[in-house]
Amino acid sequence: MDLIELKKVIEDQGTAWEQFKKTNDELIAAKADGKAVGDLETKLAKISEDMDKLAELKADFDKFVLASQRPGAGNKEREDLEAEAKSWNAMLRADFQSKGRAIPAEISVDQYAQYKSAFFSLIRHGDIERLSADERKAMSAGSDPDGGYLLPPTTVGRMVKKVYEQSTMRQLATVLSISTDALEGIVDNDEADAGWVSEMGARNDTDTPQVGKYRIEAHEMYAQPKVTQKLIDDSATNVEAWLADKVGDKFARVEGSAFWTGDGVGKPRGLAAYPTAATSDDSRAWGTFEHVLTGANGDFHTTKIDPLQDMIGAFKDQYLQNATFAMRREVRTKIRKLKTGTSDDRYLWEPSLQAGQPDRLLGYAARIDQYIPAIGTGSLSLAFGDFKEAYTIVDRIGVRTLRDPYTAKPYIRFYSTKRTGGGAINFEAVKFLKFSA
């Protein structure tokens, strides 16, 4: 999309929003007068669908804008190769450290280039004898007793980019790379006791603050795309691009679901999988998020918007500075119809009419994530807060790939594994809207 097309998308988005508000006002008036509203409801649904499509087009361009703002390089090919080699050596060190093995000497940029060439030659043909002596030597640097090889950073980068673009949680939460099995940290949410005393009064011992500990384990996820050996032999397919797209797409869907609803057993514990309670931060047990009821089962209340305002009002000020709404598309569709209910009766939703800026709800950025629980009675389908403070994602450095030509003939399986985890660390920083009466 070029700038002229983007301008038209933004103009169309603004026009659609005005049509949406006008049609919704007509619908509200028709219902109040007891008139038939079928045609108006159909028209409103069509406008809402068009707005969703325009919003997705704009979001794609926003991603391009962010990518284009990254600083360039002079001798880009050589600098990219040097950066890849540096990343490769870091992955290799972390992999050997985690297995308690002696850390090997770093490989040079030229040696890494040989490894990269040999890796994709082996993926394509599956015959290490086709490799030159130097390439076979380079391949040994990334091998493991189980027969797997570390992916070149270019492929890992493409996979991570795809995962990042599809998973809203990776954009909102804190993401850390670790070289061990788990991330551990201290929970310090207690305080020392103090009180007044007279000049000669007795000084008794006061309560000492207690600290706790959290632990986020890196769980293993895998992808196993397959293709026939004949296709690999006869086509000019870019194996690197194909492998990155297939594995990246699989990882994105698997972890996207886990970061919201995972039960923590062999996978990350999702943000919406923790217990919630309708109690304030001062009285709620640590380990439980706060929820605010909408006032209607599986929906927003027909006349009250108080729950959204109550969510904002329940936060301590420091969490509101970086607060964001996260919701499903169905929730966005419902929120577009909500008004303030005050004398000016304004709509709560503010569609973005500027490149690089998100839509807003009550002045805060709003993001869409379809892995959030679907709307239903008692569902937690909208979250709000500072996600970087609330949730941490950990990535175990390195992705391994195993080429398997034996178990699914005539297909070649490419078995890739990645270790990642996630968990909540601050139960005050995010709150949920619970769709319940």
C-alpha positions, 0 to 999 in steps of 0.5 A: 500500500502506498501513501495515496492508497493509505490516505484513501483508506483513512478517509474511507474509515472516517466516512464509515465511522460517521455512517456507523454513528448515524445508522446506530442513532437511527436504530436506537430511535426506531427501537424507542418508537417501536418501529421495525429495525431489521433493515437498520440492523443489517445495514449497521452490521455491513458498515461494521464489517467494512470498518473491520476490513479498513482497520486491518488494512491500516494495521498492515500499513502501520507495521510497514511504517514501523519497519521502515523507520529502522536505521539502515546500513552502508554495506548491508549484506556484510553487516547483516552477515556479521550480525547473524554470526554474532547472534549464532555464537550467542545461541551456541553458547547458551545451548552448550551452557544449558547442557553443561558442556564446554563452550566452544570457540566462536566461529568466524563470519566466513565459517558461519556463512559456510554453516548457513549454506550447508544447513540449507543444502542439507535441508534440501537434499538430506545427504551430508556427503554432498557437502564439502569438507569445510561445510561438514566441519561447519555443520558440526558446530551446530550439531547435537547428539539427537541429530538436530541443528540450530537454525541460522538466525535469518530463519529464526528472525523471520519466524520470530517476526511472523510470531511477533506480528500475529501475537498481540501479547508479544507486543504488549507484554515483557519478552525476555530471552533466557539461557536456562530452563526458567526465569525466577524473580522476587515478589516484593509486595509486602510492607514494614509495619510502623506506628506512633509512640510516646517519648517514654512508651514501650517500643515493641517489635513491628512486623517485618515485610515478607518476600515471595518468589515467582518462576516462569518455566520455558516449555517446549513447543514444536512444528512439523511441516512436511513436503515430498522429496520430489517437490524439493528435488524438482522445484526452485522453492526457497527452502528458508522462506518456506520453512520460516513461514510454516514454522512461524505460523504454527508457533504463532497460533500455538503460543498465541492461544497459550498466552491467554488461556494456557493452563500452565501444564506443559505450556505457558499459563495464560493471562486469562487463566488465573483466578479473578475476584470482584475485590480491590487491590487492597483486599484481594489475595496476590495471585488473583486478578480483579474483574469488573462485571458488565451487568449483563450475561454475555454482553454489555449492559443496555444502558450503563457504561459504568463498568468500563469507567470502574475498571479505569478508576480501580487502578493505581495511577502508575499503571495507567501511564502505559495502559492498553485495552485488549479485546476480541473483534466481537467486543470491539463491534459491541463497544462501537455502539456504546455512548457516554450517556451524558448530555453530549452523548458521545461515542466511546470508541475513537477510530484512528485516522492517523497512520501509525496510531491505534484506535482508542477507547476512553482515551486509551489505545485499543488492540485486537487479539482473537486468542482472548476468550470468546464472549459468553456468560462469565467470560473474560473477553476484555482486559485493560492495564499495563501488560508489560508489568503484568505478564512476562514471556520467556524465550529459550535461546535457539530453535532446533530443526531435525530433517526426517526422511524416514517416518512418513515416506514419501514426505520429508518432515522438518521437525522444529522445536522452540522453548518458550514460557509465560506467566503473570508476575503483577496482579495489580497491573491488569484487570478484566471485564467479566461479561456477567450480571 
